[in-house]
Amino acid sequence: MKFKRIDEVVEWRLCMGCGACVPQCEGGALTLVDIPELGMRPIVNPSKCRQCGECVKVCPGIEISHELFSSQTIPELSQEWGPVLEVWEGFAADSDIRYRGSSGGAATALALFCLEKGGASGALHIGTKPGAPLTNISVLSRSREELLACTGSRYSPAAPCEKLNWVEDVSGPVVFIGKPCDVVALRKSQANNAVLQEKVGTAISIFCAGTPPTAGTYKILDELDVKAGDVEDFRYRGCGWPGVTTVRMKNSSQTRQMTYEDSWGNILCNYRQFRCRLCPDSTGEFADISCGDPWYRRVETGEPGRSLVLARTEKGKQIIQEAIKAGYIELVRVGPGTVPDSQKALLNRRRHLWGRLLMMKLLLVPVPCYDGFDLFGNWLKLPAVEKLRSLAGTMKRVVLRGWIRPLKPAIGGAKLQDSNSSERPLNSPIKSES
Ligand SMILES: Cc1cc2nc3c(=O)[nH]c(=O)nc-3n(C[C@H](O)[C@H](O)[C@H](O)COP(=O)(O)OP(=O)(O)OC[C@H]3O[C@@H](n4cnc5c(N)ncnc54)[C@H](O)[C@@H]3O)c2cc1C
C-alpha cells in the first residue's frame, strides 16, 4: 500500500509516535496526542491539511532503507545488527551520570562531551514534563545539569522529533538522542531539510525493544496501588543497574517500588506498540553511536551501571575516542560476540520478522517496506519448527485481534477506535511473541 497521508499510517497501526511529521507539516495541520492505549499519535486537522503528502516523507513507520555500509563494518555483525565499526563496554566517568543513567550513562556522557568539548550548542532529547511526571516532552539541554535531569529510560511514549524545528533556531550544531525509530525519522527529515542536515552534528541512539503506551505505566501504578494524580516522580529504572522502578508520592516522602524484572519484564514489555513488533532496527543502525545494556552476563546486586556502546560511523568512532581521551567516558574494546550475547531477545525478534511480514502480506495487511536489512537471511537462521510456529502465531494474532482492518477514525481529533470492537483495549497485553 502506498501511504499518502499520515492518518492512513496511524489507522494501519504503523505509527510509532516519533513526532517527525508534525514539524514537517508546513500548514500546521498535525497535533501530537498521547492516546493511552496506543501511544503518541498525530491527529490531522482536516481544515488545515493540504493533502500534500509531505508528512509521510519523513515517517519511519512505513519505510526504512539502508545504503551501502562502511567498508569498516564488522563482517560478523552486519547481517543482524547493521553497520558496526567498533564495540565498546564501559561507563560514564562522571559518577552521578553513571548512577542516574539507564545503563552506564554512556548516552549522556557522550552528549556532554559533544556539548563541552565538541562544539555542540545543545542536545535535543526527551525528559519529563515539569509537574506532569508521567508525560515525556522534548527538551533542548545545554548543560550537564539539564542533561543529568533527563537520564534514564522512559518506557512510555516520547517524541523527540516533534521539536526538530528547534534545531533551526540554535546557533551551533545539535546532538540528537533518541530511540532507533526517532533516529530514522531524524535522518529522513535531514534528507528533506538542508538546515537540519547541516545542524544536527551527531545522532546517538539508545537500544529499544519497543515502546509501551501510557496504559503500561497505568498498569504499574495499579499494581502499586497508586493513583496517577498522586505521583510526584516516576523513574522506570536507573539509580543502580538496572535499578528499580520507583514512584515518589506527592506531599510525602513515601515511595513505592517494583523490580525492573517485574515492571519491564512482566508488565511494560507486554504492552509494546503493534508497529514495534515489526521493527527491524532495535539498536540504532542509523545513528553515529548507539548505546544499550551489556546483558551478556548476570548483573550482581548493587553493581554499578555499564553500557554497551557501538560506533556506527566514522564520526561516531572519532567522538568515542575523543571522549575517552578527554575523560568523559571509560570504555574498553570488546569482541563482536558481545552484541548478540547481550541482546538475545532483539536478535530473536529480527529473525522472526521476515515470516511475520510475509504472513501479514498474505492476509493483505499493509506492512512497512524495508530495504538493505537481509531479513530473509536472518529468517533462515531460525529452526524449521520455530518458523512454522512464527507463521501460525502471526496468522492467529492478525485475525483474532482484528489487525486485518484499520483503526477508525484518525481525523478530526476523535479518539481512535478499533473497528473490530470498541470494548477490548486497543493494545491489550500480548504474552507470546512467536
Ligand atoms: C522503550 C525502551 C526500550 C528499551 N529496550 C532495550 C533493549 O531491548 N535492550 C537494551 O539493552 N536496552 C534497552 N533500553 C534501554 C536503553 O537502551 C538504555 O537506556 C541505553 O542503554 C542507554 O543507557 P544510558 O545509561 O547510556 O543512557 P542515559 O545516559 O540514561 O540517557 C538516556 C537517554 O535516552 C533518552 N531517552 C530515554 N527514554 C527515551 C525514550 N522513550 N525515547 C527517546 N529517548 C529516550 C533520554 O532523554 C536520555 O538522553 C530500552 C529503553 C527504552 C526507553
The ligand as a MOL file (V3000), in Angstrom:
LIG
                    3D

  0  0  0     0  0            999 V3000
M  V30 BEGIN CTAB
M  V30 COUNTS 53 58 0 0 0
M  V30 BEGIN ATOM
M  V30 1 C 11.3240 1.8330 25.2110 0
M  V30 2 C 12.7070 1.3590 25.5640 0
M  V30 3 C 13.1120 0.0490 25.2540 0
M  V30 4 C 14.4110 -0.3810 25.5710 0
M  V30 5 N 14.8270 -1.6360 25.1840 0
M  V30 6 C 16.1140 -2.0090 25.3980 0
M  V30 7 C 16.6320 -3.2610 24.9230 0
M  V30 8 O 15.9140 -4.0350 24.3070 0
M  V30 9 N 17.9310 -3.5650 25.1730 0
M  V30 10 C 18.7500 -2.7200 25.8600 0
M  V30 11 O 19.9150 -3.0230 26.0570 0
M  V30 12 N 18.2950 -1.5540 26.3420 0
M  V30 13 C 17.0080 -1.1830 26.1180 0
M  V30 14 N 16.5550 0.0070 26.5860 0
M  V30 15 C 17.4330 0.7550 27.4750 0
M  V30 16 C 18.2600 1.7280 26.6980 0
M  V30 17 O 18.8400 1.1790 25.6070 0
M  V30 18 C 19.2590 2.2910 27.6460 0
M  V30 19 O 18.6620 3.4010 28.1140 0
M  V30 20 C 20.5490 2.6220 26.9390 0
M  V30 21 O 21.4870 1.6400 27.3490 0
M  V30 22 C 21.0480 3.9850 27.2700 0
M  V30 23 O 21.5140 3.9600 28.5710 0
M  V30 24 P 22.4860 5.0890 29.0640 0
M  V30 25 O 22.7640 4.8430 30.5170 0
M  V30 26 O 23.6170 5.2110 28.1210 0
M  V30 27 O 21.5160 6.3270 28.8620 0
M  V30 28 P 21.3080 7.6250 29.7640 0
M  V30 29 O 22.6350 8.2760 29.9430 0
M  V30 30 O 20.4850 7.2900 30.9310 0
M  V30 31 O 20.4750 8.5060 28.7510 0
M  V30 32 C 19.2500 8.0610 28.2660 0
M  V30 33 C 18.8830 8.9830 27.1320 0
M  V30 34 O 17.8170 8.4040 26.4280 0
M  V30 35 C 16.7550 9.3340 26.2850 0
M  V30 36 N 15.5190 8.5720 26.3890 0
M  V30 37 C 15.0580 7.8840 27.4560 0
M  V30 38 N 13.8870 7.2950 27.1770 0
M  V30 39 C 13.6040 7.6180 25.8960 0
M  V30 40 C 12.5170 7.3310 25.0380 0
M  V30 41 N 11.4840 6.5700 25.4310 0
M  V30 42 N 12.5210 7.8480 23.7930 0
M  V30 43 C 13.5480 8.6310 23.3580 0
M  V30 44 N 14.6120 8.9250 24.1420 0
M  V30 45 C 14.6410 8.4310 25.3850 0
M  V30 46 C 16.9130 10.3290 27.4250 0
M  V30 47 O 16.4170 11.5850 27.0330 0
M  V30 48 C 18.4250 10.3490 27.6140 0
M  V30 49 O 19.0160 11.3370 26.8100 0
M  V30 50 C 15.2880 0.4740 26.2590 0
M  V30 51 C 14.8720 1.7810 26.5670 0
M  V30 52 C 13.6070 2.2340 26.2020 0
M  V30 53 C 13.2140 3.6580 26.5140 0
M  V30 END ATOM
M  V30 BEGIN BOND
M  V30 1 1 1 2
M  V30 2 1 2 3
M  V30 3 2 2 52
M  V30 4 2 3 4
M  V30 5 1 4 5
M  V30 6 1 4 50
M  V30 7 2 5 6
M  V30 8 1 6 7
M  V30 9 1 6 13
M  V30 10 2 7 8
M  V30 11 1 7 9
M  V30 12 1 9 10
M  V30 13 2 10 11
M  V30 14 1 10 12
M  V30 15 2 12 13
M  V30 16 1 13 14
M  V30 17 1 14 15
M  V30 18 1 14 50
M  V30 19 1 15 16
M  V30 20 1 16 17
M  V30 21 1 16 18
M  V30 22 1 18 19
M  V30 23 1 18 20
M  V30 24 1 20 21
M  V30 25 1 20 22
M  V30 26 1 22 23
M  V30 27 1 23 24
M  V30 28 2 24 25
M  V30 29 1 24 26
M  V30 30 1 24 27
M  V30 31 1 27 28
M  V30 32 2 28 29
M  V30 33 1 28 30
M  V30 34 1 28 31
M  V30 35 1 31 32
M  V30 36 1 32 33
M  V30 37 1 33 34
M  V30 38 1 33 48
M  V30 39 1 34 35
M  V30 40 1 35 36
M  V30 41 1 35 46
M  V30 42 1 36 37
M  V30 43 1 36 45
M  V30 44 2 37 38
M  V30 45 1 38 39
M  V30 46 1 39 40
M  V30 47 2 39 45
M  V30 48 1 40 41
M  V30 49 2 40 42
M  V30 50 1 42 43
M  V30 51 2 43 44
M  V30 52 1 44 45
M  V30 53 1 46 47
M  V30 54 1 46 48
M  V30 55 1 48 49
M  V30 56 2 50 51
M  V30 57 1 51 52
M  V30 58 1 52 53
M  V30 END BOND
M  V30 END CTAB
M  END
